[in-house]
Amino acid sequence: MDLKRRPSSTGQVFDIAVIGGGIVGVAAAMAVVKSFDLSLVVLEAGPRLGSHQTGHNSGVIHSGLYYKPGSLKARLCTEGREQICRFCDEHGVPYEKCGKVVVATGQEELPRLQALRAKATANGLRSVRELSPEQIREHEPFVNGIAGLHIPETGIVDYRRVTEAMAKCMRDLGGEVRTNYMVTSIRRCGATFLLETVSGDVECRMIINCAGLHSDRVARLCGIVPNVQILPFRGEYYRLTPDARRLVRNLVYPVPDPSFPFLGVHFTRMIEGGVEAGPNAVLAGARHGYRWRDFSVHDSIETGCYPGTWRMAGRYWKTGAAEVWRSLSKRSFLASLQRLVPTLQLTNLEPGGSGVRAQAVQCDGRLVDDFRIVQAERSIHVLNAPSPAATASISIGRYIADVARQAWTLRRK
């Protein structure tokens, strides 16, 4: 397909519209405009880029430790970790490779810790070191554990700042960003799509769907049957009070349950200062349900009518009940944290923020574990991109650009 670049202006027909202005959407837009000579616009529903998952995550640059060797997550996270650090170096975004400790607190966790060690090796992490209880305390003096792993490749950054730097790079190459452009319908008009938004219509030839919490809905607007539905899981955080921050030097994680795609409550030192503790994982009452009182009738009916919701509940009801109780009970949340840092007290915790994870769930109730990127006629849909998507964002963007090149026979610059 031979695409001619057009001067960017209101009312033009864009070659590509990227729906979603989170870090994945902006990274995809940046990769496309770097690779191909065409016109592109990013449409973000909110008032600023990175309004949702990007702006509410813990800012960890993940190493690639947890992911199944050979999976898209493992490959793109491993590549993306180094790419995000190089990008930050080039664009003056502060970050730090501070490392993290994964801690086993009971004998039953030791086989899972060894399985993590094997995954680390398979995923190319050569600097991972096994820790004795004494060595754990050398890294984290107040952390309790019978064995651990130290992963020096892990880091911290502000992903909203990264997204803003990516957007500037993309704009410098001729791309556009339009905020407050929530897409409400998509109609095919011959060789183009007409995207109706709350701020006016946008016409384009091709669509890249990076809409995160609404990616399944956007796919359906395009006439695609996504075979998954997004369920919103809220993760809630506490922050350590200033006098308690000395209890955690960097990042401290438990050994995760491999049957559940969440890492458990952990401690994260933030790049701007302070230490977060959390998150839990509670099914939210709205796709933007950052608090218990945030409730959407439409979202809740959609969740309740989806067969995969109830099949998922049948698989994970014990875990889900524990997560809800931990959300409602500060003492329960504290007890989970005290497994890692026994000296922590209720008075050391103050309310923190929250985020909502867009988790794709299949009709049979299984949670989609890997990234899921689907190509259709004149559209590409990112249907599952939870953590470590921010870490892997540049790699995901390049992957999408390559899918676009092959699917739409685009010519490189």
C-alpha positions as CSV (number, residue, x, y, z in Angstrom):
1,M,0.0,0.0,0.0
2,D,1.6,3.2,-1.1
3,L,0.7,5.9,1.4
4,K,1.3,9.6,0.6
5,R,2.1,11.9,3.6
6,R,-0.4,14.7,4.0
7,P,0.2,17.9,5.9
8,S,-1.4,17.6,9.3
9,S,-4.5,19.8,9.7
10,T,-8.1,19.5,11.0
11,G,-10.4,17.7,8.7
12,Q,-7.7,15.7,6.8
13,V,-7.9,12.0,6.2
14,F,-5.1,10.5,8.3
15,D,-3.4,7.4,7.2
16,I,-3.5,5.9,10.7
17,A,-5.4,6.8,13.9
18,V,-4.1,5.3,17.1
19,I,-6.9,5.1,19.6
20,G,-5.6,5.4,23.1
21,G,-3.0,7.8,24.5
22,G,-1.4,5.6,27.2
23,I,2.2,4.6,27.0
24,V,1.5,1.7,24.6
25,G,-0.5,3.8,22.2
26,V,2.1,6.6,22.2
27,A,5.0,4.2,21.8
28,A,3.2,2.5,18.9
29,A,2.6,5.9,17.3
30,M,6.3,6.9,17.8
31,A,7.4,3.6,16.2
32,V,5.1,4.0,13.2
33,V,6.1,7.6,12.4
34,K,9.8,6.7,12.8
35,S,9.4,3.8,10.4
36,F,7.0,5.1,7.7
37,D,6.3,8.3,5.8
38,L,2.6,8.8,6.6
39,S,0.2,10.9,8.6
40,L,-0.9,9.8,12.0
41,V,-3.0,11.0,14.9
42,V,-3.3,9.7,18.5
43,L,-6.8,10.1,19.9
44,E,-6.9,10.1,23.8
45,A,-10.3,10.1,25.5
46,G,-9.0,11.9,28.6
47,P,-7.7,15.4,29.1
48,R,-4.1,14.3,29.0
49,L,-1.9,11.4,27.9
50,G,-1.4,8.5,30.3
51,S,-4.6,9.2,32.2
52,H,-5.3,5.7,33.3
53,Q,-3.0,2.6,33.6
54,T,0.1,4.6,32.6
55,G,-0.5,7.3,35.2
56,H,-1.5,5.0,38.0
57,N,1.1,2.2,38.0
58,S,4.0,1.8,40.4
59,G,6.7,2.9,38.0
60,V,8.7,-0.3,38.0
61,I,11.1,-1.1,35.1
62,H,10.5,-4.9,35.2
63,S,13.4,-7.3,34.5
64,G,11.4,-10.0,32.7
65,L,11.7,-12.4,35.7
66,Y,8.2,-13.7,35.9
67,Y,7.2,-14.5,32.3
68,K,7.0,-17.8,30.5
69,P,10.1,-18.2,28.4
70,G,9.4,-17.7,24.7
71,S,6.2,-15.8,25.4
72,L,5.6,-12.4,23.9
73,K,5.7,-10.9,27.4
74,A,9.1,-12.4,28.1
75,R,10.6,-11.4,24.8
76,L,9.2,-7.9,24.6
77,C,9.9,-7.1,28.3
78,T,13.5,-8.3,28.0
79,E,14.1,-6.1,24.9
80,G,12.0,-3.2,26.2
81,R,13.8,-3.0,29.5
82,E,17.0,-1.9,27.9
83,Q,15.2,0.2,25.3
84,I,13.3,2.2,27.9
85,C,16.5,3.0,29.7
86,R,18.2,4.1,26.5
87,F,15.2,6.3,25.7
88,C,15.3,7.9,29.1
89,D,19.1,8.5,28.7
90,E,18.5,10.2,25.3
91,H,15.6,12.3,26.4
92,G,16.6,13.3,30.0
93,V,14.0,11.3,31.9
94,P,15.2,10.4,35.3
95,Y,15.3,6.6,36.2
96,E,17.2,4.4,38.4
97,K,18.3,0.7,38.2
98,C,17.9,0.0,41.9
99,G,17.4,-3.7,41.8
100,K,14.8,-5.7,43.8
101,V,14.6,-8.6,46.2
102,V,12.1,-11.4,45.8
103,V,11.6,-13.1,49.2
104,A,10.4,-16.5,50.3
105,T,8.9,-16.5,53.8
106,G,7.9,-20.1,54.1
107,Q,9.2,-23.5,53.0
108,E,6.2,-24.0,50.7
109,E,7.5,-21.1,48.6
110,L,11.0,-22.5,47.9
111,P,10.0,-24.6,44.8
112,R,8.4,-21.5,43.3
113,L,11.4,-19.4,44.1
114,Q,13.6,-22.0,42.3
115,A,11.2,-22.0,39.3
116,L,11.6,-18.2,39.2
117,R,15.3,-18.6,39.1
118,A,15.0,-21.0,36.2
119,K,12.8,-18.5,34.3
120,A,15.3,-15.7,35.0
121,T,18.0,-17.8,33.3
122,A,15.8,-18.8,30.4
123,N,14.9,-15.1,29.9
124,G,18.5,-14.0,29.7
125,L,18.9,-12.5,33.2
126,R,22.5,-13.3,34.0
127,S,23.0,-11.2,37.1
128,V,20.3,-12.8,39.3
129,R,21.7,-14.0,42.6
130,E,20.3,-16.4,45.2
131,L,20.2,-15.0,48.7
132,S,20.5,-16.6,52.1
133,P,18.6,-14.9,55.0
134,E,21.8,-13.1,56.0
135,Q,22.3,-11.9,52.4
136,I,18.6,-10.7,52.2
137,R,19.3,-8.5,55.2
138,E,22.4,-7.1,53.6
139,H,20.1,-5.6,50.9
140,E,17.1,-5.0,53.0
141,P,17.9,-5.0,56.8
142,F,14.2,-5.1,57.9
143,V,13.0,-7.8,55.6
144,N,12.2,-11.3,56.8
145,G,12.9,-14.3,54.6
146,I,14.3,-17.8,54.5
147,A,15.6,-17.4,50.9
148,G,15.5,-14.9,48.2
149,L,16.6,-13.6,44.8
150,H,18.3,-10.4,44.0
151,I,17.5,-9.0,40.5
152,P,19.7,-6.0,39.7
153,E,18.2,-5.3,36.3
154,T,15.0,-4.0,37.9
155,G,14.5,-0.2,38.1
156,I,12.1,2.7,38.7
157,V,10.8,5.5,36.6
158,D,7.8,7.9,36.1
159,Y,6.0,6.4,33.1
160,R,3.9,9.5,32.6
161,R,7.1,11.5,32.0
162,V,8.3,8.8,29.7
163,T,5.0,9.0,27.8
164,E,5.2,12.8,27.5
165,A,8.8,12.4,26.1
166,M,7.6,9.8,23.6
167,A,4.7,12.1,22.5
168,K,7.2,15.0,21.9
169,C,9.4,12.7,19.8
170,M,6.4,11.6,17.9
171,R,5.1,15.1,17.3
172,D,8.6,16.2,16.2
173,L,8.3,13.5,13.5
174,G,5.0,14.9,12.2
175,G,2.4,13.0,14.3
176,E,-0.5,14.6,16.1
177,V,-2.1,14.2,19.5
178,R,-5.7,15.1,20.2
179,T,-6.9,14.8,23.8
180,N,-10.6,14.7,24.9
181,Y,-11.3,12.7,21.8
182,M,-13.2,9.7,23.1
183,V,-14.3,7.5,20.2
184,T,-18.0,6.7,20.4
185,S,-18.6,5.0,17.0
186,I,-16.6,3.8,14.0
187,R,-18.1,3.6,10.5
188,R,-16.6,2.3,7.4
189,C,-16.8,4.7,4.5
190,G,-15.4,2.9,1.5
191,A,-11.6,2.9,1.9
192,T,-11.7,4.9,5.1
193,F,-13.0,4.8,8.7
194,L,-15.1,7.6,10.1
195,L,-14.4,7.8,13.8
196,E,-17.0,9.8,15.7
197,T,-15.7,11.3,18.9
198,V,-17.1,13.6,21.6
199,S,-14.9,16.4,20.1
200,G,-15.6,15.9,16.4
201,D,-15.1,13.4,13.6
202,V,-11.8,12.0,12.5
203,E,-11.3,10.1,9.2
204,C,-8.5,7.6,8.7
205,R,-7.5,4.7,6.5
206,M,-6.3,2.4,9.2
207,I,-6.7,2.0,13.0
208,I,-4.4,0.9,15.8
209,N,-6.4,0.1,18.9
210,C,-4.5,0.7,22.1
211,A,-7.5,1.7,24.2
212,G,-6.5,-0.3,27.2
213,L,-9.6,-0.5,29.5
214,H,-11.8,-0.1,26.5
215,S,-9.8,-2.1,23.9
216,D,-12.5,-4.8,23.6
217,R,-15.2,-2.2,23.0
218,V,-13.1,-0.4,20.3
219,A,-12.5,-3.8,18.6
220,R,-16.3,-4.4,18.5
221,L,-16.9,-0.9,17.1
222,C,-14.5,-2.0,14.3
223,G,-16.7,-5.1,13.7
224,I,-14.1,-7.4,15.3
225,V,-15.2,-10.2,17.7
226,P,-12.3,-10.1,20.2
227,N,-13.1,-13.4,22.0
228,V,-12.1,-11.8,25.3
229,Q,-13.6,-9.2,27.5
230,I,-11.8,-6.6,29.6
231,L,-12.5,-7.0,33.3
232,P,-11.3,-4.1,35.5
233,F,-9.2,-5.0,38.6
234,R,-8.5,-2.3,41.0
235,G,-5.2,-2.3,42.8
236,E,-5.0,-0.2,46.0
237,Y,-1.9,1.1,47.7
238,Y,-0.8,2.5,51.0
239,R,2.3,4.7,51.4
240,L,4.8,4.3,54.2
241,T,4.9,7.4,56.5
242,P,8.1,9.4,56.3
243,D,9.4,7.9,59.5
244,A,8.9,4.4,58.2
245,R,10.5,4.7,54.8
246,R,13.8,3.6,56.3
247,L,12.3,0.1,56.5
248,V,12.5,-0.4,52.7
249,R,15.6,0.6,50.7
250,N,14.4,-0.3,47.2
251,L,11.9,-3.0,45.9
252,V,10.7,-6.0,47.9
253,Y,8.4,-8.6,46.4
254,P,6.9,-11.9,47.7
255,V,7.1,-15.1,45.7
256,P,4.0,-14.9,43.4
257,D,1.3,-17.5,43.0
258,P,1.9,-18.8,39.4
259,S,-1.8,-19.6,38.9
260,F,-2.8,-16.0,39.4
261,P,-1.4,-13.2,37.1
262,F,-0.9,-10.7,40.0
263,L,2.4,-10.4,42.0
264,G,1.0,-10.0,45.5
265,V,1.4,-6.9,47.7
266,H,5.0,-5.6,47.7
267,F,7.0,-2.6,48.5
268,T,8.2,-0.1,45.8
269,R,10.4,2.9,46.3
270,M,9.2,5.6,43.9
271,I,11.5,7.7,41.7
272,E,10.0,10.9,43.0
273,G,10.5,9.7,46.6
274,G,8.5,7.7,49.1
275,V,7.6,4.0,49.3
276,E,4.4,2.4,48.1
277,A,2.9,-0.8,49.6
278,G,0.6,-2.9,47.5
279,P,-1.4,-3.4,45.4
280,N,-4.2,-5.9,46.0
281,A,-6.5,-7.0,43.2
282,V,-10.2,-6.4,43.5
283,L,-12.8,-6.6,40.7
284,A,-13.9,-3.0,40.2
285,G,-17.5,-1.7,39.8
286,A,-16.5,0.4,36.8
287,R,-13.7,0.4,34.2
288,H,-12.5,3.6,35.8
289,G,-13.4,2.4,39.3
290,Y,-10.5,3.8,41.3
291,R,-12.6,3.7,44.6
292,W,-15.2,1.5,46.0
293,R,-17.8,4.2,45.5
294,D,-17.0,4.4,41.8
295,F,-19.8,2.4,40.1
296,S,-21.1,2.2,36.6
297,V,-24.4,0.4,36.0
298,H,-23.4,-0.2,32.3
299,D,-19.9,-1.6,33.2
300,S,-21.3,-3.7,36.0
301,I,-24.1,-5.2,33.9
302,E,-21.6,-5.9,31.1
303,T,-19.3,-7.7,33.6
304,G,-22.1,-9.6,35.2
305,C,-23.6,-10.8,31.9
306,Y,-20.2,-12.1,30.7
307,P,-20.0,-15.9,31.2
308,G,-16.2,-15.6,31.7
309,T,-16.8,-13.5,34.8
310,W,-18.6,-16.3,36.6
311,R,-16.3,-19.0,35.4
312,M,-13.3,-17.0,36.6
313,A,-15.1,-16.5,40.0
314,G,-15.4,-20.3,40.2
315,R,-11.7,-20.7,39.6
316,Y,-10.5,-18.0,41.9
317,W,-13.2,-17.4,44.5
318,K,-11.0,-18.0,47.5
319,T,-8.3,-15.7,46.2
320,G,-10.9,-13.1,45.3
321,A,-12.5,-13.2,48.7
322,A,-9.2,-12.7,50.4
323,E,-8.4,-9.8,48.1
324,V,-11.7,-8.1,48.9
325,W,-11.2,-8.6,52.7
326,R,-7.7,-7.1,52.4
327,S,-9.2,-4.1,50.6
328,L,-11.8,-3.6,53.4
329,S,-9.5,-4.3,56.3
330,K,-6.3,-2.3,56.8
331,R,-5.2,-4.8,59.4
332,S,-5.4,-7.6,56.9
333,F,-3.4,-5.5,54.4
334,L,-0.9,-4.9,57.1
335,A,-0.6,-8.6,57.9
336,S,0.3,-9.4,54.3
337,L,3.0,-6.7,54.4
338,Q,4.3,-7.9,57.7
339,R,5.2,-11.3,56.2
340,L,7.9,-9.3,54.4
341,V,8.6,-6.5,57.0
342,P,7.6,-7.8,60.4
343,T,8.3,-4.5,62.2
344,L,5.7,-2.6,60.1
345,Q,2.8,-1.2,62.2
346,L,-0.6,0.3,61.3
347,T,0.6,3.8,62.1
348,N,3.3,3.3,59.4
349,L,0.7,3.2,56.7
350,E,-1.1,6.1,55.1
351,P,-3.6,6.0,52.2
352,G,-2.0,5.9,48.8
353,G,-3.3,5.9,45.3
354,S,-5.0,3.2,43.2
355,G,-4.9,1.9,39.7
356,V,-7.2,-0.2,37.5
357,R,-5.7,-3.0,35.5
358,A,-7.3,-4.0,32.2
359,Q,-7.3,-7.7,32.4
360,A,-8.6,-9.7,29.4
361,V,-10.6,-12.8,30.4
362,Q,-11.7,-15.5,28.0
363,C,-15.2,-16.9,27.9
364,D,-14.1,-20.0,29.8
365,G,-13.0,-17.9,32.7
366,R,-9.2,-18.1,32.1
367,L,-7.3,-14.9,32.5
368,V,-5.2,-14.1,29.4
369,D,-1.6,-14.2,30.7
370,D,0.4,-13.1,27.6
371,F,0.1,-9.9,25.5
372,R,-2.5,-10.3,22.9
373,I,-2.2,-8.3,19.7
374,V,-4.7,-9.2,16.9
375,Q,-4.5,-8.0,13.3
376,A,-7.7,-7.6,11.2
377,E,-8.5,-5.9,7.9
378,R,-7.1,-2.4,8.1
379,S,-6.9,-2.5,11.9
380,I,-4.6,-3.8,14.7
381,H,-6.0,-4.4,18.2
382,V,-4.0,-4.6,21.5
383,L,-6.4,-6.7,23.5
384,N,-4.3,-7.5,26.5
385,A,-1.3,-5.5,27.6
386,P,-1.1,-5.5,31.4
387,S,2.2,-5.3,33.3
388,P,4.9,-5.3,32.1
389,A,3.5,-3.3,29.2
390,A,5.0,0.0,30.3
391,T,8.4,-1.6,30.5
392,A,7.9,-3.3,27.2
393,S,6.2,-0.3,25.5
394,I,8.9,0.6,23.0
395,S,9.3,-3.1,22.0
396,I,5.5,-3.4,21.8
397,G,5.4,-0.3,19.6
398,R,8.0,-1.7,17.3
399,Y,6.2,-5.0,17.2
400,I,3.0,-3.3,16.2
401,A,4.8,-1.3,13.5
402,D,6.2,-4.5,12.1
403,V,2.7,-6.1,12.1
404,A,1.4,-3.0,10.3
405,R,4.3,-3.1,7.7
406,Q,3.5,-6.7,6.9
407,A,-0.3,-6.5,7.0
408,W,-0.6,-3.2,5.1
409,T,2.6,-3.5,2.9
410,L,3.9,-0.2,4.2
411,R,7.2,1.1,2.8
412,R,9.9,2.0,5.3
413,K,11.5,5.5,5.2
